[in-house]
Amino acid sequence: CELAVKRKIPILILNYTDDEAEIVMVGSNIQRENLLPSEKAYAYKMKMDAVKHQGIKDENAASVDSADLVGQAAGDSGRTVQRYIRLAALSDALLEYVDNNKIPMIVGEKLSYLKPEEQGWLLEVITNSSIFPTKQQAEQLKECSANGPELYLCCFIKKGKQ
């Protein structure tokens, strides 16, 4: 306004709780085009946390599925919102591969279930081999992580094959 030589600055002051402010802020930011998957993941997570904290209900006082509510404004389904939020559990390095389209989002979602140490092992394999997991491999890794005491990545990649 100083540069435009305006003496009066038009403002609108709204009285929001912290949760309401987060919902409004994320809602307006999520509308931007060309958001990286990581940006969408963190935005949806932030909005989901705020919605859950508020305990929003529909007009009939029934509980509303938070993921569906969060996705409505951006035109995404509740399941899509949940997938993006899962990406927030990926290590920064793996999430960067998702942002750069080296790892598809659906694969990133599966890999997000790996423990941080296992994600580190996977990153080391990717770095050393330049081979990225397929959807099927990611599902197997997720299952091994959930069921086994340890995840053995040598079983995951053997010269680019299962």
BALOBA-1460 file (C-alpha; in Angstrom, 3 decimals):
// residues 162
<rec num="1" residu="c" x="0.000" y="0.000" z="0.000"/>
<rec num="2" residu="e" x="2.934" y="2.334" z="0.668"/>
<rec num="3" residu="l" x="4.249" y="1.734" z="-2.842"/>
<rec num="4" residu="a" x="0.784" y="2.370" z="-4.256"/>
<rec num="5" residu="v" x="0.603" y="5.535" z="-2.148"/>
<rec num="6" residu="k" x="-2.551" y="4.447" z="-0.395"/>
<rec num="7" residu="r" x="-3.263" y="6.134" z="2.884"/>
<rec num="8" residu="k" x="-6.036" y="3.766" z="3.848"/>
<rec num="9" residu="i" x="-5.608" y="0.034" z="3.822"/>
<rec num="10" residu="p" x="-8.726" y="-2.058" z="3.313"/>
<rec num="11" residu="i" x="-8.799" y="-4.906" z="5.817"/>
<rec num="12" residu="l" x="-11.244" y="-7.450" z="7.048"/>
<rec num="13" residu="i" x="-10.824" y="-8.751" z="10.583"/>
<rec num="14" residu="l" x="-12.490" y="-12.058" z="11.377"/>
<rec num="15" residu="n" x="-12.710" y="-13.637" z="14.791"/>
<rec num="16" residu="y" x="-11.580" y="-17.242" z="14.291"/>
<rec num="17" residu="t" x="-10.333" y="-19.903" z="16.651"/>
<rec num="18" residu="d" x="-6.960" y="-21.390" z="15.764"/>
<rec num="19" residu="d" x="-8.684" y="-24.433" z="14.243"/>
<rec num="20" residu="e" x="-11.064" y="-22.300" z="12.178"/>
<rec num="21" residu="a" x="-8.154" y="-20.163" z="10.961"/>
<rec num="22" residu="e" x="-6.207" y="-23.280" z="9.902"/>
<rec num="23" residu="i" x="-9.217" y="-24.643" z="8.015"/>
<rec num="24" residu="v" x="-9.715" y="-21.355" z="6.142"/>
<rec num="25" residu="m" x="-5.992" y="-20.972" z="5.398"/>
<rec num="26" residu="v" x="-5.550" y="-24.539" z="4.131"/>
<rec num="27" residu="g" x="-8.801" y="-24.329" z="2.170"/>
<rec num="28" residu="s" x="-7.571" y="-21.314" z="0.255"/>
<rec num="29" residu="n" x="-4.053" y="-22.667" z="-0.275"/>
<rec num="30" residu="i" x="-5.181" y="-26.109" z="-1.470"/>
<rec num="31" residu="q" x="-6.967" y="-24.456" z="-4.396"/>
<rec num="32" residu="r" x="-3.628" y="-23.476" z="-5.952"/>
<rec num="33" residu="e" x="-2.656" y="-25.289" z="-9.107"/>
<rec num="34" residu="n" x="0.482" y="-27.388" z="-9.376"/>
<rec num="35" residu="l" x="0.767" y="-28.232" z="-5.699"/>
<rec num="36" residu="l" x="3.439" y="-30.807" z="-4.977"/>
<rec num="37" residu="p" x="2.186" y="-34.009" z="-3.370"/>
<rec num="38" residu="s" x="4.143" y="-33.111" z="-0.217"/>
<rec num="39" residu="e" x="2.446" y="-29.705" z="-0.022"/>
<rec num="40" residu="k" x="-0.965" y="-31.296" z="-0.427"/>
<rec num="41" residu="a" x="-0.088" y="-33.968" z="2.151"/>
<rec num="42" residu="y" x="0.880" y="-31.464" z="4.831"/>
<rec num="43" residu="a" x="-2.029" y="-29.156" z="4.005"/>
<rec num="44" residu="y" x="-4.563" y="-31.977" z="4.216"/>
<rec num="45" residu="k" x="-2.985" y="-33.248" z="7.444"/>
<rec num="46" residu="m" x="-3.180" y="-29.800" z="9.002"/>
<rec num="47" residu="k" x="-6.791" y="-29.343" z="7.948"/>
<rec num="48" residu="m" x="-7.762" y="-32.862" z="9.040"/>
<rec num="49" residu="d" x="-6.269" y="-32.284" z="12.497"/>
<rec num="50" residu="a" x="-8.208" y="-29.024" z="12.841"/>
<rec num="51" residu="v" x="-11.485" y="-30.600" z="11.657"/>
<rec num="52" residu="k" x="-11.083" y="-33.553" z="14.031"/>
<rec num="53" residu="h" x="-10.286" y="-31.191" z="16.890"/>
<rec num="54" residu="q" x="-13.492" y="-29.289" z="16.230"/>
<rec num="55" residu="g" x="-15.626" y="-32.438" z="16.001"/>
<rec num="56" residu="i" x="-17.644" y="-31.047" z="13.097"/>
<rec num="57" residu="k" x="-21.101" y="-32.532" z="12.513"/>
<rec num="58" residu="d" x="-23.541" y="-32.165" z="9.640"/>
<rec num="59" residu="e" x="-26.883" y="-30.312" z="9.758"/>
<rec num="60" residu="n" x="-28.542" y="-33.360" z="11.360"/>
<rec num="61" residu="a" x="-25.969" y="-33.381" z="14.191"/>
<rec num="62" residu="a" x="-24.462" y="-36.589" z="12.815"/>
<rec num="63" residu="s" x="-20.716" y="-37.068" z="12.773"/>
<rec num="64" residu="v" x="-19.171" y="-36.290" z="9.409"/>
<rec num="65" residu="d" x="-16.296" y="-38.290" z="7.945"/>
<rec num="66" residu="s" x="-13.415" y="-35.879" z="8.392"/>
<rec num="67" residu="a" x="-11.571" y="-37.012" z="5.269"/>
<rec num="68" residu="d" x="-14.650" y="-36.493" z="3.089"/>
<rec num="69" residu="l" x="-15.190" y="-33.057" z="4.602"/>
<rec num="70" residu="v" x="-11.560" y="-32.058" z="4.078"/>
<rec num="71" residu="g" x="-11.573" y="-33.228" z="0.454"/>
<rec num="72" residu="q" x="-14.896" y="-31.624" z="-0.509"/>
<rec num="73" residu="a" x="-13.568" y="-28.117" z="-0.988"/>
<rec num="74" residu="a" x="-10.696" y="-29.294" z="-3.195"/>
<rec num="75" residu="g" x="-12.776" y="-31.816" z="-5.119"/>
<rec num="76" residu="d" x="-10.955" y="-34.863" z="-3.729"/>
<rec num="77" residu="s" x="-12.552" y="-37.942" z="-2.207"/>
<rec num="78" residu="g" x="-12.025" y="-38.837" z="1.416"/>
<rec num="79" residu="r" x="-9.857" y="-41.785" z="0.333"/>
<rec num="80" residu="t" x="-7.647" y="-39.498" z="-1.751"/>
<rec num="81" residu="v" x="-7.262" y="-37.191" z="1.243"/>
<rec num="82" residu="q" x="-6.243" y="-40.163" z="3.393"/>
<rec num="83" residu="r" x="-3.660" y="-41.212" z="0.805"/>
<rec num="84" residu="y" x="-2.130" y="-37.752" z="0.744"/>
<rec num="85" residu="i" x="-2.050" y="-37.605" z="4.537"/>
<rec num="86" residu="r" x="-0.219" y="-40.956" z="4.630"/>
<rec num="87" residu="l" x="2.509" y="-39.372" z="2.482"/>
<rec num="88" residu="a" x="3.298" y="-37.046" z="5.390"/>
<rec num="89" residu="a" x="4.675" y="-40.134" z="7.210"/>
<rec num="90" residu="l" x="7.386" y="-40.596" z="4.558"/>
<rec num="91" residu="s" x="10.926" y="-39.434" z="5.203"/>
<rec num="92" residu="d" x="11.759" y="-36.122" z="3.558"/>
<rec num="93" residu="a" x="14.078" y="-37.847" z="1.078"/>
<rec num="94" residu="l" x="11.460" y="-40.394" z="-0.048"/>
<rec num="95" residu="l" x="8.797" y="-37.694" z="-0.183"/>
<rec num="96" residu="e" x="11.079" y="-35.704" z="-2.471"/>
<rec num="97" residu="y" x="11.116" y="-38.670" z="-4.865"/>
<rec num="98" residu="v" x="7.296" y="-38.565" z="-4.841"/>
<rec num="99" residu="d" x="7.383" y="-34.815" z="-5.541"/>
<rec num="100" residu="n" x="9.759" y="-35.443" z="-8.452"/>
<rec num="101" residu="n" x="7.576" y="-38.259" z="-9.872"/>
<rec num="102" residu="k" x="10.288" y="-40.875" z="-9.385"/>
<rec num="103" residu="i" x="7.992" y="-42.683" z="-6.934"/>
<rec num="104" residu="p" x="4.279" y="-42.698" z="-7.815"/>
<rec num="105" residu="m" x="1.930" y="-41.437" z="-5.122"/>
<rec num="106" residu="i" x="0.280" y="-44.836" z="-4.632"/>
<rec num="107" residu="v" x="3.711" y="-46.403" z="-4.070"/>
<rec num="108" residu="g" x="4.667" y="-43.580" z="-1.695"/>
<rec num="109" residu="e" x="1.514" y="-44.215" z="0.302"/>
<rec num="110" residu="k" x="2.437" y="-47.900" z="0.738"/>
<rec num="111" residu="l" x="6.020" y="-47.016" z="1.684"/>
<rec num="112" residu="s" x="4.769" y="-44.561" z="4.302"/>
<rec num="113" residu="y" x="3.811" y="-47.556" z="6.479"/>
<rec num="114" residu="l" x="7.466" y="-48.549" z="6.816"/>
<rec num="115" residu="k" x="9.189" y="-47.689" z="10.070"/>
<rec num="116" residu="p" x="11.631" y="-44.738" z="9.854"/>
<rec num="117" residu="e" x="14.619" y="-47.096" z="10.033"/>
<rec num="118" residu="e" x="13.187" y="-49.213" z="7.208"/>
<rec num="119" residu="q" x="12.600" y="-46.095" z="5.119"/>
<rec num="120" residu="g" x="16.274" y="-45.276" z="5.660"/>
<rec num="121" residu="w" x="17.295" y="-48.717" z="4.416"/>
<rec num="122" residu="l" x="15.060" y="-48.337" z="1.386"/>
<rec num="123" residu="l" x="16.528" y="-44.919" z="0.637"/>
<rec num="124" residu="e" x="20.006" y="-46.432" z="0.775"/>
<rec num="125" residu="v" x="18.996" y="-49.139" z="-1.714"/>
<rec num="126" residu="i" x="17.447" y="-46.559" z="-4.041"/>
<rec num="127" residu="t" x="20.499" y="-44.310" z="-3.782"/>
<rec num="128" residu="n" x="22.926" y="-47.161" z="-4.480"/>
<rec num="129" residu="s" x="20.959" y="-48.832" z="-7.268"/>
<rec num="130" residu="s" x="18.808" y="-46.073" z="-8.808"/>
<rec num="131" residu="i" x="15.995" y="-48.630" z="-8.792"/>
<rec num="132" residu="f" x="12.618" y="-47.547" z="-7.462"/>
<rec num="133" residu="p" x="10.019" y="-49.904" z="-5.979"/>
<rec num="134" residu="t" x="6.926" y="-50.877" z="-7.937"/>
<rec num="135" residu="k" x="3.454" y="-50.852" z="-6.421"/>
<rec num="136" residu="q" x="3.625" y="-54.613" z="-5.862"/>
<rec num="137" residu="q" x="7.032" y="-54.346" z="-4.199"/>
<rec num="138" residu="a" x="5.808" y="-51.501" z="-1.998"/>
<rec num="139" residu="e" x="2.829" y="-53.608" z="-0.903"/>
<rec num="140" residu="q" x="5.179" y="-56.478" z="-0.053"/>
<rec num="141" residu="l" x="7.447" y="-54.160" z="1.917"/>
<rec num="142" residu="k" x="4.460" y="-52.812" z="3.836"/>
<rec num="143" residu="e" x="3.347" y="-56.357" z="4.649"/>
<rec num="144" residu="c" x="6.850" y="-57.444" z="5.695"/>
<rec num="145" residu="s" x="7.198" y="-54.408" z="7.907"/>
<rec num="146" residu="a" x="3.881" y="-55.107" z="9.626"/>
<rec num="147" residu="n" x="4.424" y="-58.858" z="10.036"/>
<rec num="148" residu="g" x="8.132" y="-59.393" z="10.380"/>
<rec num="149" residu="p" x="10.532" y="-58.490" z="13.145"/>
<rec num="150" residu="e" x="12.830" y="-56.928" z="10.580"/>
<rec num="151" residu="l" x="12.580" y="-55.803" z="6.968"/>
<rec num="152" residu="y" x="15.213" y="-57.309" z="4.704"/>
<rec num="153" residu="l" x="15.679" y="-55.164" z="1.641"/>
<rec num="154" residu="c" x="17.985" y="-57.690" z="0.004"/>
<rec num="155" residu="c" x="14.806" y="-59.678" z="-0.678"/>
<rec num="156" residu="f" x="13.192" y="-56.554" z="-2.114"/>
<rec num="157" residu="i" x="15.584" y="-55.803" z="-4.920"/>
<rec num="158" residu="k" x="17.812" y="-58.280" z="-6.652"/>
<rec num="159" residu="k" x="19.252" y="-56.666" z="-9.750"/>
<rec num="160" residu="g" x="16.058" y="-54.745" z="-10.404"/>
<rec num="161" residu="k" x="13.746" y="-57.725" z="-10.003"/>
<rec num="162" residu="q" x="11.764" y="-59.206" z="-7.151"/>
